[in-house]
Structure formats: structure tokens, C-alpha cells
Amino acid sequence: MSRTLVALVAGLLFGLGLMVSQMVSPAKVLGFLDLTGDWDPSLIFVILGALLVAAAGYRLGALRGAPVYASAYSAPGRGSIDRRLMIGAVLFGIGWGLVGYCPGPVLASVALGNSTALLFLVWMLVGMIAFRGFEWLISRREPKT
């Protein structure tokens, strides 16, 4: 099986999981995030399931010498948490909490024909492009050493 086919199957399986777990429903996600209101704890099982699958994957990976479709494993190092990552995580959390969408579920929602999700996706892409432009401007202003 080719690397592209494995990625396609993994993506389809992930999207199916998002749909089955109702992570594509902003109302469901916002209900889970609303700890002080009408809290819906059902997504805890989705999170726990994801943690179990990830833990099993890491364990199986540790038992193998190398990945099946790559030359080596690539995992983030201990020093990879920096200011840029923290700011991005905070902005991601704010956006997720306000709207109830994040990139994976919004793509699955668009695939289901959800026009609100498509609008969110367009604005998410605009934000990503604007960030790249902002990064480019900042890099030009920094003194060269």
C-alpha cells in the first residue's frame, strides 16, 4: 500500500470518527466547553478514546525499529514549546471556544455540505494567510546578524 493511500485511509477514518462522535457539531462542542452552564460531558469519552488510541500507537511504535511508511519516527522534542507555540495554542483555544470548530471537524463538516462550516473554513484560511504575511513583515524588520 502506498504512503498516499495510507494517508487517505487514515484521513477518512479520522473524519468518520469526528462525525460519529459529533465533533462536527459546534453545538455539541460548545456544550462540552460550557462548564458553568448546561454542560454536556459526553465528549470526555471521545477524548479518552483518542488518548487510548494514541497511547497504543506510541507503544506499538516503540516496539518497532522504524515506521512502515517512513525512514524514521519524528516526534517533537522537549525544547519545542516556545512563545510562538503558546500564542498559537491560546488563539486556537479562544477560536474553538467561541465558534465550536477546529480544523479537522470543520473539514469534515464541509465534506458533509455544511455552508456555515465552509464560511468558517474560508475565514480560517484568510487568517492563516494573514499570519504568514505578518510573519514575513516581522522577519524583514528584524536586524540581520
C-alpha positions in Angstrom: 0.0 0.0 0.0 1.4 3.4 -0.9 2.1 6.2 1.6 -0.6 8.4 -0.1 -3.2 5.6 0.2 -2.4 5.1 3.9 -2.7 8.8 4.5 -6.1 8.9 2.6 -7.4 5.9 4.6 -6.2 7.5 7.9 -7.9 10.8 7.0 -11.1 9.2 6.0 -11.1 7.1 9.3 -10.4 10.3 11.3 -13.2 12.2 9.5 -15.6 9.3 10.2 -14.6 9.3 13.8 -15.3 13.0 14.0 -18.8 12.5 12.5 -19.7 9.6 14.7 -18.5 11.4 17.9 -20.4 14.5 16.8 -17.3 16.6 17.0 -18.5 18.2 13.7 -21.4 19.8 15.6 -20.4 23.2 17.1 -23.4 23.0 19.5 -22.1 19.7 20.9 -18.5 21.1 21.3 -19.7 24.3 22.9 -22.0 22.3 25.2 -18.9 20.4 26.3 -16.8 23.6 26.8 -19.6 25.3 28.8 -18.6 24.2 32.3 -20.7 26.8 34.1 -23.9 26.4 32.0 -25.7 23.4 30.6 -22.5 21.2 30.5 -22.5 18.1 28.2 -19.8 15.8 29.4 -20.3 13.2 26.6 -17.2 14.3 24.7 -15.0 13.1 27.6 -15.4 9.6 26.1 -14.1 10.9 22.8 -11.1 12.4 24.4 -10.4 9.3 26.5 -10.8 7.1 23.4 -8.3 9.3 21.5 -5.8 9.1 24.4 -6.1 5.3 24.4 -5.5 5.0 20.7 -2.6 7.5 20.8 -1.0 5.6 23.8 -1.4 2.3 22.0 0.1 3.8 18.8 3.1 5.1 20.8 3.6 1.8 22.5 3.4 -0.1 19.2 5.8 2.4 17.7 8.3 1.8 20.5 8.3 -1.9 19.8 9.1 -1.4 16.0 12.5 -0.3 14.8 11.1 2.1 12.2 7.7 3.2 10.8 6.2 1.3 8.0 6.0 4.2 5.5 8.8 6.5 6.7 12.5 6.2 7.3 12.4 7.3 10.9 10.0 8.4 13.7 9.5 12.1 14.1 8.3 13.3 17.5 8.5 16.8 18.9 11.5 17.3 21.2 11.3 18.6 24.8 12.5 22.1 23.7 9.8 22.6 21.1 7.4 24.6 23.4 8.2 28.2 22.7 6.3 31.6 22.7 5.0 31.2 19.2 3.5 27.8 20.0 1.9 29.1 23.2 0.4 32.1 21.5 -1.0 29.8 18.7 -2.4 27.4 21.3 -4.2 30.3 23.1 -5.6 31.7 19.9 -6.7 28.2 18.8 -8.5 27.7 22.1 -10.2 31.1 22.0 -11.5 30.4 18.5 -12.6 26.9 19.3 -14.4 28.1 22.4 -16.1 31.0 20.6 -17.2 29.1 17.5 -17.1 25.4 18.3 -15.0 24.4 15.2 -11.4 23.5 14.8 -9.6 22.5 11.6 -10.3 18.7 11.5 -14.0 18.9 12.3 -14.6 21.9 10.0 -13.1 19.9 7.0 -15.4 17.0 7.9 -18.4 19.4 8.1 -17.6 21.0 4.8 -17.5 17.5 3.3 -21.0 17.0 4.6 -22.1 20.1 2.8 -22.4 22.5 5.8 -22.3 26.0 4.4 -21.6 27.6 7.8 -18.5 25.3 8.1 -17.4 26.4 4.6 -17.6 30.1 5.7 -15.6 29.3 8.8 -13.0 27.4 6.6 -12.7 30.4 4.3 -12.0 32.8 7.2 -9.7 30.3 8.8 -7.6 30.2 5.6 -7.7 34.0 5.4 -6.4 34.1 9.0 -3.6 31.7 8.1 -2.6 33.7 5.1 -2.7 36.9 7.1 -0.4 35.3 9.7 2.1 34.3 7.1 2.1 37.8 5.8 2.6 39.2 9.3 5.5 36.7 9.9 7.1 37.8 6.6 6.8 41.5 7.6 8.3 40.9 11.0 11.2 38.8 9.6 12.1 41.7 7.2 12.2 44.2 10.1 14.5 42.1 12.3 18.1 43.1 12.2 20.3 40.7 10.2 23.1 39.1 12.2 
